[in-house]
């Protein structure tokens, strides 16, 4: 089982899961002696299906291009902010994952993420202030660099599931790892 804060945007949870899976693999089998660990199957329900799918795609520059045309290297930010942003927007498929099963996953967003539920979610869900401040800090330090700041300042998972979110078209067309089998 993998637990993540269900209130945070799914792309942030996906970045945390990537890191946690790499750390777990390093702790369990640092020398990659057990090939069975390269046959991982992820089963994700609802938003967990999006988090799981993001473990098996190649980001290229596509997710970065949602928010900016500027070269990432030119972004003004602390090393920590830059590393955190890069972990969310630039990634490779996990070679240990062989199969992804998604159950009731909103691959194109959810109509339940409407104005009312987004408003209600913002009243009930509080993200860590550091996460919110980082997005605002990046915007302040880079005036005019971001064409779309939605991914930087998304407040809750409900906001992230809006069918209008620019992440869904990129997620759907992202190159999947050829060794992974998908079941929905």
C-alpha positions as CSV (number, residue, x, y, z in Angstrom):
1,X,0.0,0.0,0.0
2,X,1.2,3.5,-0.7
3,X,-0.3,6.4,1.2
4,X,-0.2,10.0,0.1
5,X,-2.1,13.1,1.1
6,X,-5.3,12.8,-1.0
7,X,-5.8,16.6,-0.8
8,X,-2.6,17.5,-2.7
9,X,-2.5,17.7,-6.5
10,X,-1.9,14.2,-8.0
11,X,1.3,15.3,-9.9
12,X,2.9,16.2,-6.6
13,X,1.9,12.8,-5.1
14,X,3.4,11.1,-8.3
15,X,6.7,12.9,-7.7
16,X,6.8,11.8,-4.1
17,X,5.9,8.2,-5.1
18,X,8.7,8.2,-7.7
19,X,11.2,9.2,-5.0
20,X,9.8,6.7,-2.4
21,X,9.9,3.8,-4.9
22,X,13.5,4.6,-5.8
23,X,14.4,4.8,-2.1
24,X,12.6,1.5,-1.3
25,X,14.3,-0.3,-4.1
26,X,17.7,1.0,-3.0
27,X,17.0,-0.2,0.6
28,X,15.6,-3.6,-0.4
29,X,18.0,-4.5,-3.2
30,X,20.8,-1.9,-3.6
31,X,22.7,-4.2,-6.0
32,X,19.7,-5.2,-8.1
33,X,20.2,-8.9,-7.3
34,X,16.5,-9.8,-7.1
35,X,14.9,-9.7,-10.5
36,X,11.4,-10.3,-9.1
37,X,11.5,-6.7,-7.9
38,X,11.6,-5.6,-11.5
39,X,8.1,-7.1,-12.0
40,X,6.2,-4.5,-10.0
41,X,2.5,-4.2,-10.5
42,X,0.8,-1.0,-9.5
43,X,-3.0,-1.0,-8.8
44,X,-4.5,2.5,-8.4
45,X,-8.0,3.5,-7.6
46,X,-9.4,6.9,-8.7
47,X,-6.6,9.5,-8.3
48,X,-4.2,6.7,-7.3
49,X,-4.5,5.5,-10.9
50,X,-3.2,8.8,-12.2
51,X,-0.4,8.7,-9.6
52,X,0.4,5.1,-10.7
53,X,0.3,5.9,-14.5
54,X,2.7,8.8,-14.0
55,X,5.3,6.3,-12.8
56,X,5.4,4.8,-16.2
57,X,5.6,7.7,-18.7
58,X,8.4,9.8,-20.1
59,X,7.9,13.5,-19.3
60,X,10.3,15.0,-21.9
61,X,9.7,18.7,-21.7
62,X,6.0,18.4,-22.2
63,X,4.9,19.1,-18.6
64,X,7.3,22.0,-18.3
65,X,5.9,23.4,-21.6
66,X,2.5,23.7,-20.0
67,X,3.7,26.5,-17.9
68,X,6.7,28.1,-19.7
69,X,8.6,28.3,-23.0
70,X,11.7,29.5,-21.2
71,X,14.6,27.1,-20.7
72,X,14.2,25.5,-17.3
73,X,17.9,26.2,-16.5
74,X,17.1,30.0,-16.6
75,X,14.5,29.9,-13.9
76,X,15.3,32.0,-10.9
77,X,14.9,29.9,-7.7
78,X,16.7,28.4,-4.8
79,X,18.4,25.1,-5.5
80,X,15.8,23.4,-3.3
81,X,12.9,25.0,-5.2
82,X,14.4,24.1,-8.5
83,X,15.0,20.5,-7.5
84,X,11.5,20.1,-6.2
85,X,10.0,21.7,-9.4
86,X,12.1,19.5,-11.6
87,X,11.1,16.3,-9.7
88,X,7.4,17.1,-10.5
89,X,7.9,18.1,-14.2
90,X,10.8,16.1,-15.5
91,X,10.9,12.3,-15.0
92,X,11.4,8.9,-16.7
93,X,9.4,5.7,-16.4
94,X,10.3,3.4,-13.6
95,X,12.0,0.4,-15.2
96,X,10.8,-1.9,-12.4
97,X,7.1,-1.4,-13.1
98,X,5.7,-4.0,-15.5
99,X,2.0,-3.5,-15.2
100,X,-0.5,-0.8,-14.1
101,X,-4.1,-1.5,-13.2
102,X,-6.4,1.5,-12.8
103,X,-9.8,1.3,-11.3
104,X,-12.3,4.2,-11.7
105,X,-9.6,6.5,-12.6
106,X,-10.5,10.0,-14.1
107,X,-8.0,9.8,-17.0
108,X,-9.5,12.9,-18.5
109,X,-10.4,14.7,-15.3
110,X,-13.7,14.6,-13.4
111,X,-16.8,16.6,-13.9
112,X,-17.2,16.4,-10.1
113,X,-14.3,18.8,-9.9
114,X,-16.6,21.7,-10.6
115,X,-16.8,25.2,-9.2
116,X,-18.8,24.1,-6.1
117,X,-16.6,21.1,-5.2
118,X,-13.4,23.1,-5.8
119,X,-14.7,25.9,-3.5
120,X,-15.7,23.4,-0.9
121,X,-12.4,21.5,-1.2
122,X,-10.5,24.8,-0.6
123,X,-12.5,25.3,2.6
124,X,-11.8,21.8,3.9
125,X,-8.3,20.9,2.6
126,X,-5.2,22.7,3.7
127,X,-1.9,22.0,1.8
128,X,1.4,22.5,3.6
129,X,2.2,26.2,3.6
130,X,5.7,25.4,2.2
131,X,4.1,23.9,-1.0
132,X,1.9,26.9,-1.6
133,X,4.7,29.3,-0.8
134,X,7.1,27.6,-3.2
135,X,4.7,28.1,-6.1
136,X,4.1,31.8,-5.2
137,X,7.9,32.3,-4.8
138,X,8.6,30.9,-8.2
139,X,6.0,33.2,-9.8
140,X,7.4,36.2,-7.9
141,X,11.0,35.5,-8.8
142,X,10.2,34.9,-12.5
143,X,7.9,37.7,-13.7
144,X,6.6,37.1,-17.2
145,X,8.3,33.6,-17.5
146,X,5.2,31.5,-16.7
147,X,2.4,31.5,-19.3
148,X,0.2,29.3,-17.2
149,X,0.7,29.2,-13.4
150,X,-2.1,26.7,-12.7
151,X,0.2,23.8,-12.0
152,X,2.3,26.0,-9.7
153,X,-0.6,27.3,-7.5
154,X,-3.1,24.4,-7.6
155,X,-4.5,24.4,-4.1
156,X,-6.1,20.9,-3.8
157,X,-6.5,17.5,-5.5
158,X,-10.1,18.6,-6.5
159,X,-8.6,21.5,-8.4
160,X,-6.1,19.2,-10.0
161,X,-8.8,16.9,-11.3
162,X,-10.7,19.5,-13.3
163,X,-11.3,18.3,-16.9
164,X,-10.0,21.8,-17.9
165,X,-6.6,21.2,-16.3
166,X,-3.9,21.5,-18.9
167,X,-2.1,18.5,-17.5
168,X,-4.6,15.9,-18.8
169,X,-3.9,16.3,-22.6
170,X,-0.2,16.1,-21.9
171,X,-0.6,13.1,-19.6
172,X,-2.7,11.3,-22.3
173,X,-0.2,11.9,-25.1
174,X,2.9,11.2,-23.0
175,X,5.1,8.4,-24.2
176,X,4.4,5.2,-22.3
177,X,7.1,2.8,-21.3
178,X,6.9,0.0,-24.0
179,X,7.5,-2.7,-21.3
180,X,4.4,-1.8,-19.3
181,X,1.0,-3.4,-19.7
182,X,-2.0,-1.3,-18.8
183,X,-5.4,-2.4,-17.6
184,X,-8.3,-0.1,-16.9
